[in-house]
Structures are given as structure tokens and as C-alpha cells.
């Protein structure tokens, strides 16, 4: 019985954590939390980039369908009217985060991760939310501007119909490693 009591007293005296052990554990948890948070923010920006690219791809498909319908109807030359038109109107339904047509809106009107069409400039604009891995040539990365353009004319001297597609107004790169 005496040996049991001696062991219990020894465990009671040395059973707690020292201050250094607690600090080490807190530091490890903080480092793991920081790494996890960085990874989470990276995945959020990757999701934003993917959503932008999917919307642009849907618009390109709609432009191609409109082009094909006009060519089939014998009115291929009228596709040039799409250059200054709102490309979102070609979609079956606009993206959920589409704000509509706004003439040079004030920054406080804009919601991050949303689209709008500026009839004054003819630009389809995406308002970015995460811009840690985004760089836009010659301007801040708070908005990405796109417009409908026609494919370059043929240099072979033959007459061909120029196909519309959506292209960025300024070069941008979204590198998420």
C-alpha cells in the first residue's frame, strides 16, 4: 500500500506541463494554423479564378452559337454588331453575381466577385475579391475588363467571316502555385 501512495504523490508533483512545453505547443499550433489559413486563402482565390474563366467560356460558347446561327441564316456579316453589345445578354441567364448595366459606377456601388457591363466603354467588368496572386498590366488588380472582339482578318487575301470572342482589355495573369 505504501508503494502505491508514493507513486501517486510522485505523479501528482510532476504531472503538469511546464511553461516551456505550453509555449512550444502554442507555437506549433500557431504555425499549423497559419499554414492552413494560407492554403485556404489560396484555394479561395483559385475558386474565384475558375469562376471567372467559366463565365468567360460560357460567353464564348454563346458568341460562337450566335455566329453559327447568323452564318446559317446567311447574315454572317451582321456579327460585327456584337462587338459593342452586352455579351451577357447572349447567355440563357446571367451569372448570379451580375449587377446589370452600370455607367461608370462608383467603387462603393460595386460588390466584390461580381460582374457588370459598362455601356459607355463597352466593357464587361469583373470586380475582383482576392488579388494576392493576380496582376494586371498597367493598373490595380481590383477590376478585370473584357470586351467582344473579332478574330483577326486573313492575311491570305481571301474573304472570310471574322468570328467574335471575348478577350481581356488589359493583359492579366492569375498565378496560383
C-alpha positions in Angstrom: 0.0 0.0 0.0 2.9 2.3 0.8 4.4 2.0 -2.7 1.0 2.9 -4.3 0.8 6.1 -2.2 4.4 7.0 -3.0 3.7 6.6 -6.8 0.5 8.7 -6.6 2.4 11.5 -4.8 5.2 11.4 -7.4 2.8 11.6 -10.3 0.9 14.5 -8.6 4.1 16.5 -8.3 5.5 16.0 -11.8 2.3 15.5 -13.7 1.7 19.1 -15.0 3.1 20.9 -18.0 5.9 23.3 -17.7 5.7 26.8 -19.2 8.1 25.9 -21.9 6.1 22.9 -23.0 3.0 25.0 -23.2 4.8 27.7 -25.3 6.1 25.0 -27.7 2.6 23.6 -28.2 1.1 27.0 -28.7 3.8 27.8 -31.3 3.3 24.6 -33.2 -0.5 25.2 -33.2 0.1 28.8 -34.5 2.4 27.6 -37.3 -0.1 24.9 -38.4 -3.0 27.4 -38.2 -1.0 29.9 -40.3 -0.2 27.3 -42.9 -3.8 26.1 -43.0 -5.1 29.7 -43.4 -2.6 30.4 -46.2 -3.8 27.2 -48.0 -7.5 28.2 -47.5 -6.9 31.7 -49.0 -5.1 30.2 -51.9 -8.0 27.8 -52.6 -10.5 30.7 -52.4 -8.6 32.7 -55.0 -8.3 29.6 -57.2 -12.0 29.2 -57.0 -12.5 32.8 -57.9 -10.2 32.5 -60.9 -12.1 29.3 -62.0 -15.5 31.0 -61.7 -14.2 33.9 -63.9 -12.9 31.5 -66.5 -16.1 29.5 -66.6 -18.2 32.6 -67.1 -15.9 33.8 -70.0 -16.1 30.3 -71.5 -19.9 30.4 -71.4 -19.9 33.8 -73.1 -17.5 32.5 -75.8 -19.8 29.5 -76.4 -22.8 31.8 -76.7 -20.9 34.1 -79.1 -19.9 31.1 -81.2 -23.6 29.8 -81.3 -24.8 33.3 -82.3 -22.1 33.4 -85.0 -23.1 30.0 -86.3 -26.8 30.9 -86.3 -26.1 34.1 -88.3 -23.9 32.3 -90.8 -26.6 29.6 -91.2 -29.2 32.3 -91.9 -26.9 33.9 -94.5 -26.3 37.0 -92.3 -22.7 36.4 -91.2 -21.7 40.0 -91.8 -24.1 41.2 -89.1 -22.0 39.5 -86.3 -20.0 42.8 -86.1 -22.9 44.3 -84.2 -22.0 42.0 -81.3 -18.7 43.9 -80.8 -20.4 46.8 -79.0 -23.3 44.8 -77.4 -23.6 43.4 -73.9 -22.3 39.8 -74.2 -24.2 38.7 -71.0 -27.5 39.1 -73.0 -26.5 36.2 -75.1 -26.5 33.9 -72.1 -29.6 31.9 -71.2 -29.4 33.5 -67.8 -26.8 35.9 -66.4 -24.4 34.9 -63.7 -25.9 35.1 -60.2 -23.4 37.8 -59.4 -24.3 40.0 -62.4 -25.1 43.6 -61.3 -26.5 44.7 -64.7 -25.6 47.6 -67.0 -23.9 50.3 -65.0 -22.5 53.5 -66.4 -19.1 54.2 -64.7 -20.3 53.1 -61.3 -18.7 54.5 -58.1 -16.5 52.0 -56.3 -18.8 51.8 -53.3 -21.6 50.6 -55.5 -19.7 47.5 -56.5 -19.7 44.2 -54.8 -16.6 42.1 -54.8 -16.8 38.9 -57.0 -19.5 40.5 -59.3 -19.9 41.3 -63.0 -21.3 44.4 -64.6 -21.5 45.7 -68.2 -20.4 49.3 -68.8 -22.3 50.6 -71.9 -20.1 53.7 -72.0 -16.9 51.8 -72.6 -18.5 48.6 -74.0 -16.6 46.6 -71.3 -17.8 43.6 -69.4 -16.1 44.1 -66.0 -15.4 41.7 -63.2 -14.8 43.1 -59.7 -12.2 41.0 -58.0 -12.3 40.0 -54.4 -9.0 38.2 -53.9 -6.0 39.7 -55.7 -3.0 38.2 -53.9 -1.9 36.2 -57.0 -3.4 38.4 -59.6 -1.5 41.1 -61.6 -3.0 43.3 -64.3 -0.7 45.2 -66.6 -0.7 48.9 -66.0 -3.4 49.2 -63.4 -4.6 48.0 -60.0 -6.0 44.5 -59.9 -9.4 45.5 -58.5 -11.2 45.0 -61.8 -10.8 42.9 -64.9 -12.2 44.3 -68.1 -13.2 42.3 -71.1 -14.7 43.1 -74.5 -16.0 41.3 -77.6 -13.5 41.4 -80.4 -13.4 39.8 -83.9 -10.8 37.3 -85.0 -8.0 38.9 -87.0 -8.6 39.2 -90.7 -7.0 36.7 -93.0 -3.6 37.6 -94.5 -4.1 35.1 -97.3 -6.2 37.6 -99.3 -9.3 35.5 -99.1 -12.6 36.9 -97.8 -13.7 35.2 -94.6 -16.1 35.8 -91.8 -14.4 37.0 -88.7 -15.6 35.2 -85.6 -16.3 37.1 -82.3 -14.8 36.1 -79.0 -14.4 37.7 -75.6 -10.9 39.0 -74.7 -9.3 40.9 -71.9 -8.8 44.7 -72.5 -5.6 44.6 -70.4 -3.3 41.6 -70.1 -3.6 39.9 -66.7 -2.2 36.9 -65.1 -3.5 34.9 -62.2 -0.7 32.6 -60.9 -1.7 30.5 -58.0 1.0 28.0 -57.2 
